[in-house]
Amino acid sequence: MSDESNSESGITAYALRISDAEVERYQLMARRAVRAEAEVWAECGIGPGARIVDLGCGPGAVSVEMARLVGAAGAVVGVDQDAPSLAAAEELGRRAGVGNVEWVHADAADTGLPSGFDVVMVRHVLVHAGSQINAIIGHAIALLRPGGCLYVMDGDAAALRFDPVDVDFADLYARYAEFHARAGKALALGPQLGSILRAAGLEVIHRHGGYEVVSPVLGGGGPWAARDAMVAAGMATPDDLARWQRAIERVAADPGSALFAPRFAAAGRKAASA
Ligand SMILES: C[S@@+](CC[C@H](N)C(=O)[O-])C[C@H]1O[C@@H](n2cnc3c(N)ncnc32)[C@H](O)[C@@H]1O
C-alpha cells in the first residue's frame, strides 16, 4: 500500500495493497486485455520493435505483456509513483524473463523521460488521479512521437453488477466507490475518455465500452485490497471487515458467481506533423 498522501483529501493516493493475490489478479486482467484488445493494440502500434511507456504500471502485468509483444527490438518503460508496486513489477519482470522492460519511480505527470515513444498506455490510473487527470494526459502526449498513440482505459466503480447478489459483497464494492468519490476521484470517467483525448488535441481512432465478466469471483479484488485505507479514512470498521470477509468466502465458494465489471477504452493519435 502506498503511503503517498493525496493533498486533495488526506486519503492515501493509491490505496490498494500489493499482495501476491493482487499481482495474480493484475496478471489475469492483463492476459485478458491481450486477448480482448489485440486488434486495437496492433492498430495503435503495440507490436514488434515498438517503444512504449506504461504510465501508472502498478505491479507491471500489462508492461510485461507488452514487452513480450514488442520483442527484443522494442522496449517498454513502466512508470509508477508507488514503490511497493514497482518492486512487485520488478519481481514480475524477472520471473517473466523479459529483458526489454525498465521500471521508473516517478509521477505519471512528470516522468523525466525523453519524448519520442510510439505508444503511451494509461490503464486504470485516471480514475485514481483526481485533479491530476489533465496533467497526466498532457505529459503522456508530450512523451509521444508525432503520429504516436495514447491508449487509455478505465472502469466505472458505480456501475458494477453481480450475479447472484450477495448483499454484504455488494456493500463492500459500494463502500469502495463511496471512498473514492469522497476523495474527489472521477468514478464515472470511463465513458468520457474519448472527449478527454479529443480536448487534448488527439484524433480519436478507437472507443470501447462494455462489461468484462469475471466468473467465478475468487476474491474481493480492489475493494478488499483497499480495506486498511478505508478503515484509516473512517469509512469501515473491524466489524465491516469481518462481514465482508465472510461474504468474500461465500461468493468464492459459489462456482456460479459472476461479477460484471464495466470497462471503457479510448485511443488517440498525435498529429504526424506535431
Ligand atoms: C489500478 S493500478 C493499475 C496498474 C496497471 N496500469 C494495470 O492496469 O494493471 C493504478 C496504478 O496507478 C498508479 N498511479 C496513480 N496515479 C499515479 C501518478 N500520478 N503517477 C504515477 N503512478 C500513479 C498507482 O500507484 C497504481 O499503481
The ligand as an SDF file (V2000), in Angstrom:
LIG
                    3D

 27 29  0  0  0  0  0  0  0  0999 V2000
   -5.1580    0.2090  -10.5450 C   0  0  0  0  0  0  0  0  0  0  0  0
   -3.4170    0.3240  -10.7270 S   0  0  0  0  0  0  0  0  0  0  0  0
   -3.2890   -0.0790  -12.4520 C   0  0  0  0  0  0  0  0  0  0  0  0
   -1.9880   -0.7290  -12.8180 C   0  0  0  0  0  0  0  0  0  0  0  0
   -1.8140   -1.0250  -14.2930 C   0  0  0  0  0  0  0  0  0  0  0  0
   -1.9570    0.1690  -15.1180 N   0  0  0  0  0  0  0  0  0  0  0  0
   -2.7650   -2.0990  -14.7550 C   0  0  0  0  0  0  0  0  0  0  0  0
   -3.7760   -1.7650  -15.3860 O   0  0  0  0  0  0  0  0  0  0  0  0
   -2.5030   -3.2750  -14.4920 O   0  0  0  0  0  0  0  0  0  0  0  0
   -3.1290    2.0830  -10.7430 C   0  0  0  0  0  0  0  0  0  0  0  0
   -1.6600    2.4650  -10.5980 C   0  0  0  0  0  0  0  0  0  0  0  0
   -1.5150    3.8230  -10.9680 O   0  0  0  0  0  0  0  0  0  0  0  0
   -0.5310    4.3990  -10.1400 C   0  0  0  0  0  0  0  0  0  0  0  0
   -0.7070    5.8540  -10.1690 N   0  0  0  0  0  0  0  0  0  0  0  0
   -1.8290    6.5580   -9.9050 C   0  0  0  0  0  0  0  0  0  0  0  0
   -1.5870    7.8740  -10.0390 N   0  0  0  0  0  0  0  0  0  0  0  0
   -0.2690    7.9880  -10.3910 C   0  0  0  0  0  0  0  0  0  0  0  0
    0.5740    9.0840  -10.6730 C   0  0  0  0  0  0  0  0  0  0  0  0
    0.1570   10.3350  -10.6240 N   0  0  0  0  0  0  0  0  0  0  0  0
    1.8550    8.8230  -11.0100 N   0  0  0  0  0  0  0  0  0  0  0  0
    2.3250    7.5570  -11.0750 C   0  0  0  0  0  0  0  0  0  0  0  0
    1.5650    6.4790  -10.8020 N   0  0  0  0  0  0  0  0  0  0  0  0
    0.2810    6.6950  -10.4770 C   0  0  0  0  0  0  0  0  0  0  0  0
   -0.7940    3.7790   -8.7800 C   0  0  0  0  0  0  0  0  0  0  0  0
    0.3400    3.8900   -7.9390 O   0  0  0  0  0  0  0  0  0  0  0  0
   -1.1320    2.3510   -9.1730 C   0  0  0  0  0  0  0  0  0  0  0  0
   -0.0070    1.5220   -9.1460 O   0  0  0  0  0  0  0  0  0  0  0  0
  1  2  1  0
  2  3  1  0
  2 10  1  0
  3  4  1  0
  4  5  1  0
  5  6  1  0
  5  7  1  0
  7  8  2  0
  7  9  1  0
 10 11  1  0
 11 12  1  0
 11 26  1  0
 12 13  1  0
 13 14  1  0
 13 24  1  0
 14 15  1  0
 14 23  1  0
 15 16  2  0
 16 17  1  0
 17 18  1  0
 17 23  2  0
 18 19  1  0
 18 20  2  0
 20 21  1  0
 21 22  2  0
 22 23  1  0
 24 25  1  0
 24 26  1  0
 26 27  1  0
M  CHG  2   2   1   9  -1
M  END
$$$$
